[in-house]
Amino acid sequence: MRAIWSGEITFGLVNVPVKLYGATRSHDISFHQVHDDDQGRIKYQRICEVCGREIDFEHIDKAYDDGDKTVVLTDEELDALPAEDNNEIDVVQFVPDEQVDPILLGTSYFLEPVGRSSKAYVLLRRTLEDTERTAIVNFTLRTKTRLGVLRIHGDLLALQTLRWPTDLKDVDFAPSKTKISSKELKMSASLVEQFSGNFEPELFSDEYQEQLRELVEAKLDEGDSIDTDATFGKAGSSDDAEGGDGGGKVISLMDALERSVQKRRGAGSSTEKPDATRSHSGKKTTGSKKKSSGSKNTATKKTATKKSSSSKKSGSTSRSGKKSA
C-alpha cells in the first residue's frame, strides 16, 4: 500500500506520528464507452460554447453561476486564498461513540504508526476502546479542510471523514401519525428475532458484479472481443497498407476491425465453424450461445438432409437453423 498523507495526531501536548492509507476500494468493473457501429472509443472534448473551439486545460478557469450572474475565478486568485496545508490531525473533542450519527460518515482511512516506538499510537487506541469514546478531529487533505472522527478498527486507528452539518439536507416530509397496537409490535419483534444474528460481512456478495465479471470473462474466452488498439482507430502498419509496400493508402478503421476479428478467430480454432452468435443486425449475442447449443445441434441434423438440393438453398437452410437455435 502507498501512503497518501503523513503527519501527526495532536491532542494537548501529545503527538502521534502516523501515515494515512485509503481503507476501501471499489470492486465494480470499470467501463468506457465505444461506438456501437465500429467499436471505436468515444472521446469527450472541451468545447467553448461561445467560439466553438476545443479548449486546452491551461486555458480553463473555474466559474460560479448564481442563476443570473457568473463569477470567474482564475488560478492565481484561488492560489492566493489562505488554504490550510498542514500535516496535523487535530483532536478537538472526545464524544461517546453513540453520538456520532452514521449518516454523517464519509470516506475511511487507516492510520499506520510511524517511528521506532508505537507506544503513543497504542495508548491512544486503547484509551478510545476502554472509554468507548470517538475523537472528533480537524485535518487538511488535498488542500481541503475536513471534519473527521478517529475510531478503533481491530488493532488499528481508523480515520473517517464527516460531512459538515450544512451538507445534510432538510426534509419536508414525515410519516403520518398511525396507531400501532401491542399485538402488531409483538409480531414485528418476533419477526425481527427470527432474522437476528451476528453481522458477518464475508457472507454477503455483490451478485450483479459477479455475474457481470463472469459475462466479461466468458466473452474473452470465446474470442468475442477485438484488439484494444483497434478501438483507438490507430493507423495500420506498413503490411496493412494497400499493395504491401509501406507507401500505400492506410486501411480504414472498419478494415482494421475486420482483420482484428478474423485474426482472433483464426487463432482460436483451425476449422471454421458456423457463426451462430450473430443476429441479423450483425451484433453478437453471446449470452444465448451456451443455452442454445443443444437445440442448434438438433436443427443442424434436420437441415443436413436438405443440403443436396443446391448450395444456395443449403446456405438459406443453415441460416434458418441458426435462427431457431
Steps between C-alpha positions, in 0.01 A plus 500: 500500500612853430447771762304801373583728793728512801484715812410491868197450720511779756304548821632709784876455507482149351618436143445166325688471165290313242464422131163504325379224265176460310298232681256407224497430127230454238430145381286620206618423147612819328355567156572746221270596214534386137310559177253212448566498124880470484598463870715815489552669834293808575709810563370795698613847401497828689314726258445869571135593443597850385778443245431131433867402534652217706673649806817372671500463879751783537241743365214384725396700808243417767172691520202527733150549363234636739225471239522856364868589519824304457817574695826379345787403733849466357765258629698794636202620707438152638867451586497828692237370744641402842426129454637289782762246409626347823580149610308483823188308599382728779278338763241754614268280708439148631133397485303182583500256207120500465486877445657479154215466250606246232327708231778757538784251443695517175828357367703266719878490547743286699768663715840334532732583792829656395829500688703259707235475772125468451423542871312829458296351214405189703426710808256720308327199342463323836370816665229543235402135542487502881311830526266419206575840352547631148737786423365790293786643292585771250752430224600615154517260207565604139475871598149455642422547869302202624313383807553141609493238773769275644376156602642155556505228234645181642856581602507815288378856517263596221424850376163571341394826343185664631264701288458855616163568670397724209545204260202320650179582316184623668199281430144617455328168565429273795303180557137555581383446856383140519382300799701181555343227712693294754421186301656647186810601693528151648472334157754742354744430784451125444586539132810701586606227742475238225739699280736595781867399501855629506609714207754313283591717197677215321167320460373768265599554138406721206322252272463750218873575483585128524272414208627799305859383548404146391341643185814701415728201560275270293511741205880515525529120515272459196698749295208743499730803517713731287855627535508799732723701264230482234253684725728806493494515119879486470651486151601154377858385449677496164384141441137616531534768233372437150759330279705389805787732414464733798418801284140422410175633641440430872213258558176630648392437858233251386766301310722498805213377718408225252859382476536504878186291545602254224849468644354429845266235361776337298718471808215353702427202270649338191160409349230748414178456695155642423467845658191433707575789733398777263151636453373664179612839635863381499540517879606200705262340745742301712261482793278248317783302340543242772128456565422431134776245433269199535227633273761612247631144461145373444433767241825412322401133472159590359646726235783261403272297269401808306848611406513291181241714316724797429779696669286815507209319657736333746632841616145620552408188696809540721406856587153381590651237726706762682200719553301222659801417713 
